[in-house]
Amino acid sequence: MHRTARPHVLSPQSFDELLGGGGSPATVDRLRVSERSWRLLVVRALLDSAATAPAGPLPPSADGWKLLSRAWAVSKEAVEDLLAYPAVGVWAAHTLRRLRGTAQDDAPLWADTGHLHAIAAAAAVRAGLEFRTDVPVRHGWVVLPALGAMRVPGRADWDVAEVRAFAGSVRIAGRPLEGPDWHALTELRADGCTLLLDDTDPYRDLRKPAGVEPIDSAAEWQELFGPAWDILRRTDTEVAEALAGGLVSVVPRPRAERFRPHSASSGDAFGTALASAPDDAEQFASTLVHEFQHNKLSAFMHLFTLYDDQGARLHYAPWRDDPRPLGGLLQGVYAFFGVTAFWRRRGHALGQFEFALWRSQTAYALRAVGSADGLNDLGRRLVAELTRRIEPWLDEPVDARARSAAALAVADHRATWRAWHLRPAPGTLRDLAAAWSDGNPLPRTADEPEPVPGSPARGVDTRAVLLRWLLADPAGFAALRDDPGAVVAGARPEDIALVEGRTAEALGAFRARIGRGAGDPETWVGLGLAARAAGDPAGDGLLARPELAMALHGELNGQADPLALGRALANGA
């Protein structure tokens, strides 16, 4: 499998496409080729490091490479596809980190290094070879990457089993692949796109090895994939074709709360998207767009450097509950540029809300990241190009109801994040408390505290989720009123009143909650949102500096009226 090394070159057109958040099928193909080289470099480094590591009960790593080479001689395409498989990238990166002492795992090291034999066996099966090799058994399962998993009961948690192919039959621990113990991966098929639904590979989970978890809902994923692919093609044909050329697999995760899907990707695993079971086809399509944007930028960043930052400074990311380092913020703006473009073409009420929300939040984050220390010239060029493309969208007309709902969600997220993650300096707080106690205007404060890491007690998106219910499913929303927290985690009756426009009721409830000493960040921000809706200038002060309002209220032993504090903050600090 030797090739003369040549540098990877992106054409000016592909380079500009990627800087602008896009990427034609031809451009994605170039990324895929460059990722092949990246993958081989990591695998080569792994093999070099593993050469002196104990093989445990398995054959030496060199034997696995020999079997791979045999398969490559018969079917180069089969081996190339397998080495490019996303979970193989996670395996190589994770195992190399273990060998270098920068990652920990409870599994014996030989099970990680020995996964090479499972990869080689899968390649040999694909190539139609006759062979025999031993592979790891993990908690009763043998996994052949990109093919499936065999249940091997009665073994220790960490063991070995034979894989043998002879006379057209493949057996694992004596069991045929056609038997009831074999769990083959499901192919999600649509006209123009096929993805593997990977619920078995131990390295599919992107961050650390996971157990085999065959799902019962593969048919539901298939039922949604066809319509999702149709939505993608009708929304933007080029985006759909590029995605079909780059994505290889979807890693299914359990269903999340409605309107709160979970998804992830990794720079180690070009071509995959981890996703919770979608609510519907449109959400599935949006998730694939989101994660493929991450895939593209990660591949681009394997070729080019965009920033030089050690991650010491954290930033506000409008799609996260927690503060993010510069690299994470760059990944976010790139992904949500794609998400914004997707929803821009969806004209129904929820689609207009998502477009209005994400165009505002992405543009806001682009302004922040563009002024951040650490970006190099190319990073600034990427941010400038995304900004140039998204700014005209800010003026595009959106239904008034969706626009108003998005504005509430934007203000809520930004203020609640501040209230959770910013802490006024003690000196600033003492000066403000002294001014308040003396009956003087609050002095202006110029300091912007550094964000404090951590995750809020409830999702910062809670009221945005309620707004989605209201816009997309009014009948379902009505059923939430009596006990909203039973369906939307963290939601309270006063949140329902706020998003429905029952402003006076919401204002009173938030104020009473603070009076009872239960004034958490969500309550203070809710009070600010309700006050602003009522035309009270206190709303502007509470939403601009909620962390000051909360801290000053505590410094004054809860004796100050929250709305009066908000008005004073609007006029001063």
N, C-alpha and C positions, 0 to 999 in steps of 0.2 A: 504493500500500500504506500509506495514511495512516489512522491512527486517533487519536481524541482520547485522550490519556494519562489513565489512571485508576490510582490506587494498587491494588495487589493486597492482598486481605484474606483471611485464613484464618478460617473460622468457629471459634468456641471448641472445637467438637468436633474439627475437623481439627487444630487447634493442639495439643490434649491428646493426640490419637492419635500425632502425630509426636514429641512429647516423651516418650511412653512406648515409642518404638521401633516403633510400628505405622504404620498408614496405610491406610484403606479405599480402594476404587477411586475414590470421589468425592474423597477427599483427594489421591490421586495425580494425579487429573485437574486439580485446582487447582494443584498443583506444576508440572505440565506447562504450564499456561497461563502461570504466572509465569516459567517458563524461556523461553517464547517471547519475552517482553519483554526478558529478560536477553540472549538471543541477538541480538535486533535492535539492542539498544544497542551490543553489541560490534561487530556488522557495520557499524553506522553510524559508530562511531569508526574502524573500519578504513578505510572508504571515504573518510572525511574525511582521514585520514593518507596514504592512497594517492593522493589527487588530484594531488599534486605529485611523486609518485615516477615514475621512468622506467618506461614500459610495455614496454620492450624490443621484441621483434618482434610483440607482441600488440596488439590494439585497446585504446583507453583503457578504464579501469574503468567509466566512464559508459556505454559501449556494453553492457557486461555487465549493468548495472543496468536499462538499457532493455529488454533481452531478457527479463529476469526480470519486469519490469512487464507486458510483453506477455503472458507466460505467466499471470501472476496475473489479468489481465483475463479470460482464457478459463477458467482452472481455478485458482481461489484455493486449493482444497484441495491441489492438486499442489504448488504453490509453498510453501505453509505447511509441508507435510510435509517438503519438501526442506530448507528453512531450519532446521527443527527436527532434521534428521538429525544424530546425534552427531558424526560426523567433520567436519561443517561447523563445529560449535562449536570443535573443535580447530584447524581451519584458521584461523578468524577470530582466535582468541586467539594462536596462534603467529605469524601474520603481523603482527598488531598489535604484538606484542612486538618483532618484527624491525624494524618501522618506527620504533619508539620506542627502539631500541638496547638492549633488555634481553634479547634472545635472539639466538643465532648459528646459522648454518646454512651448509652448503657450497653449497646450491642458489642459483642466481641469484635475486635478489629478485623479478624479474618473473615467475618461475615460481610463486612463492607468491601475489603479488598477482593474477596472471593466472588463478589457479585459479577466480576468480569467473566467468570465461567458461565453464569446465567445469560449474560449478553451474548457470549460466543455461541452458546447452545441455541439461543433464539435465532441468531444469524444463520447457523448451520441448518436449522429447521426450515427457515425461509429459502435457503439455497438448495434444499433437497438433498443434503449430504447424509451419508451413513456415518454415524459417529457414536462415541460413548464418552461421557464426562460426568464428574460429580459437581453438584451445585449446592448453595446454601439452602437450608430449610429454616424459615423464620416463623416461629409460633405456629407450626403445623401447616405452613404453605410453602410451596416452591413457585417462584415467579419467573416467567420468561417474558422479558420486556417487550411491549407492543403486541404480545400475543395473548397472554392471560395467566392464570394461576391454577395450580393443582393442589387440592387439599390432601395432605399426607398426615392422617391422624396417628396418634400413638407415639409421636416422636418428642424428644426434648425440645424446649423452646428454641435452642440453637443446635442444628444438626446438619447432616449432609444427606443428599439423595442422588441416585443415579438418573441421568437423562440418557436415553438410548434411542437411536433411530436406525432401523434395520428393515429392509424389504418393504419400504413404504409405510411403516408403522412407527409412530413416536410414542415412547412410554416414559413416564416419570415415576420413579419408585415402583415400577412394574405396572402402573396404571395407564391405560391408553388415553390419548387426548380426546377421544370421542366419548369417553365414559362420563358418568354422573359426577365424578369428583373434579372434573375439569371445568373451570369458569373462563370462557373465552371473552375477550373484550368486545363490547358492542360498538358497531360502526354507526355513527350518526350520518345518514345519507340524505342529500338533497341534490337537485339538478345543478351540478357545477361545484359542489363542495362535499367533501367527506372528512369527518373528524372521528378520532377514536375517543370513546368515553372510558377513560382509564380509572378504574376503581380498585386496581390491584397492585400496581407497582409500588414498592416500598419507598421510592424516592419521588413519588408524584406530588407530595405535599409541599414541595418547594423549600421549606425551611429545615425540616428534620425528618428522618425516616418515619414512616407510618405503617400500621398493620394493614393487611389485606381486608377490605370491607366491601364485598360484593353487594351491590344495591339491588333493591327490588323494583326500582322505578325507572329502569332503562327505557321501557316503552313510553313513559311520560316524557322523557327527554327527547326521544325521537319524534313524538307527536308535536312537540314545540319547535324542534329544530327546523323542520320543513317550512313552517310559516315564518320563523325568524329569518331564515335565509332569504325567503321571498321578500320580506320587509327590507333586508339589507340591499338586495338587488334593485328593488324599486326606489329606494332612498338614494343610493349612489352606486351605480354599476361598477365604477372603477374601484371604489373602496371595497366593495364586496369581492371583486376578483382578486385584489391584492391580498385581502384577508384569507381567501381560499388558498392562495399560493404560499402563505406564510404560516398559518395555524395548522397544527397537526393533531392536537388532542385537547380535550376538555376534562378536567378533573372534577367530578361531581362531589359536592358537599351537601350536608343536610339542608333542608329548607329553612330559610331564615324568616323572620317576621315580614309580613307583607309590606312592600315599599321600602324594605331595608335589606336589599341583597348584599351578600358578601362576595367579594372576588379578589383575586390576587394574581400576580405573575412574578417572574424572577429573571434577572439577567443571566443566570446560569441555565435557563430553560427556554431558550428561544423556541416559539411555536406552541406554547400551551397557555391555557387560561384556567385557573381554579375558580369555580363558581358554585354558589349555593343554588339549589333547585329554583329555577325562575318562576316568578308569579305568572308570567305570560310570555308569548313569543316576542313582543316588543321589548320587554325588559331583557330577554335573552339576547336579542340583537344588540341592544345598547351595551350590555356587558361585554360582548365579544369585541365591539368597537373599542371600548374603554381599555380592555386588557391588551388588544393588539397594538394600540398606541404605545403602551409601555414596552411591548416587545420590540417595536421599531426603534424607539429611543435607546433602549438598552443595547441593541445591536449597533446603532450609530455611535454610541459612546464607547464601544469596543474598538472603534476605528479612530475616533476623535475625542479630544479632551474639551469639555465645556466649562469646567470650573476647577478651582484649586481651593478646597475648603476642608478643614479637618472635622467639620460637624460640630464645632463648639457652640456656634450661635444657632439658636432655634428661631423659627419663623411661623407666622400664622398661615395655615393652609385651610382655605374655606370649605374643604370637603372632609376634614378630619376633626376629631375631638382633641387630638394631642398636637403639640408643636412639632414642627418638622425641620430637619437640617436642610441645607441648601439643595443637596442632591435630591432629596425627597420632594421638595417644593418644585424643582424643575420637572421631575417625573409627573407630578400632579398637574401642572399647567399644560404639559404636552398631552396627557391623557384626556383632560377635561376640555381641551380645545376640540378634540375629536368627538367627545360626547356632546358638546354644544353644537357642532356641525350636524351631528345625527338628529338631535331634537329640533333643530332649525327647520328641518324638512317634514316634521310631523305636526299636522295642523290642528289636532283636537285639543281640548282644554288642558289635559295633563301635559301633552307635548309642548304647548305654548308656555305653560308654567315652567317646565324643565328648561326650555330654551332661555326664557327670561332670567331664570335663576342662575344657570351656569354661564351665560354670557357675562353677567354682572360679576359673578365670583371669579371667573377665570381672568377677566380683564383686570380686576382688582389685584389678584395675585401676580399677574404679569407686571403690573406697575411696581409691586413690592420687590419681586425678584430682580427686576431690571436695575434697581438701585442698590441691591445687596452687594456687599463686599464678597469677593471670591470668584465672580464670573470672569472668564477670560474674554478675549475679543470674539471668539466664535460663539461662546455662550451668550454674549450680549447681542450678537447678530441673530441667533435663534429667537431670543426673547423679542427683539425688535420686529422680526418677521411675523411671529405669531400675533403680536400686538397690532401690526399693520392690517392683518387679515381680520381680526376680531372686532376692531373698533367700529367699522361701518355697521356691524350687526347690532351694536348698541342702540342705533337709531331706527331699526326696523320695527314696524308696528306690531304690537301684540295685543290680544284681547285685554280689555281693561281689568276684568276680574282676575285673569292669570297674572297680569302685570302687578296688580296690587298684592296678590298672594305671594308672588316672588319677592317683592320689596319687603314684605313682613319677614319672610324666611331669611333673606339676606341680613337685615338688621338684627334679627334674633341670633343668628349664628355668630356674627362678628362680636356682638356685645356679650353673649354668653361665654364665648371663648375667652374674651378679655377678663370677665369676672372670675373665671376659673384659673387662668394662667398668669395673670399679672398681679403683682403685690406692690403697693406704694411703699416708698422708702420711709422708714420710721420718722426721719426728720420732717419730711413733707407732711406726714399725717399729724404730727404734733403742731406744726404751723397752721394747718387747716382747722384743727380742733380749737386752737387758741383763738383764731379769728372768729370762729362760729360762737364760741362762748362769750366773746367780748361784743358780739353783735355787729362785727365788721364784715364787709364783703370778703369772700374767700379769695386769697391771693392766687394768681395764675401760677401753674406749675408747668415747667418745661420738660421734666424728666419723663422718659418712656421706659418703664422697667423692663428688664430682660424676662422673657417667658419662663415660667416654672414648669418642668416636665410633669407629666401625670395625665390620667384620664378622668373625666368627670363621672359623677355617680350615675347620671343618666345621659343618653345620647344627646349631643348638642342639636341634633336634627329632629328632636321629638315633635316640635310644633310644625316643622316642614312635613313630617310624615302625616300629621293630622290634616294638613292642607291638601296633601295628595289624596287622602281618603275623601275629603270634601269635594274635590274637583272631579275625581274619577269614579267615585261610588257614593253618591249622596245617601242612598238607602243604607249602605253599610255604615256610613258615618253617623247617621241618626241612631243606629243601634249601639254606638259607642258611648252615647251621652251619659248613661247611668253609671258605667264603670269603665272609663276609657283605658285605665292602666291594665285591665285584663287582656286587652288586645294590642295596645301600643305601649310598650314598656316605658314606664316613667311618666306617662301622660296623666294629667289631673283635670278635674272638672273645670277649673278656671282657664286651662289651656283651650278646652272646647269652647268656652264662652268667648275667649279672645279671637280665635280664628273664625268663629261664626259672626263676629261683629257685635256681640253683646258687650259693648265696651264698659258701660257703667258697672255691670255685674262682675266682669273680669277685674276691673280696677279695685273694686271693693274687696274681692277675694284675695288678690295679691297683697293689698295693703294690710288686711287682717292677718294674713299668714306671717308677714314681717312683724306685726305687733305681737304675735304669739311666740316670737323668737325662732320661727322656722324659716327665716329669710335666706334661703340658699341662692346661688347665682341665678338659677332659672326663675325664681320668684322676683328678684330685683329687676331682671331684664323684662319679665312679663309686665311688671308694674310700669316700666319705662315704655313698653310698646302700647300698653293700654292708655297711659297718659298722653302719649303723642297722638293716638287715634282720637282722644277726646279734645285735642287742641291745647292741652296744658304744656307750657314750655318745660315743665319738669321732665317730660319725656326725652327731650334732646339731651339734657344733662345726664340723665340716668343711662341713656344708651351710649353716649360718648365716653363716659368714664364710670362704668358700673363698679369697677374694682375700687375706685375712690369712694363712691357712695356707700358701699358695703363696709369698707374699712373705717370710714369716718363715723358711720352709724354705730359701729362697735366701740370705737374710741370714745364716743359720747354716751356709752352705756345704754344705747337704744332709746335715748330720751329725745332725739331729734325726729321731727316728722319726715318720713321718707320723701314725700313730694316736695316739701320745702327744701330739703337737701338737693333734690334734683334741680329745682329752680336756681338755687345758689350756684350749683356746678355749671349750669347753662350760662350764667352771667360771669363766672369767674374761672375757677380751676378747670 
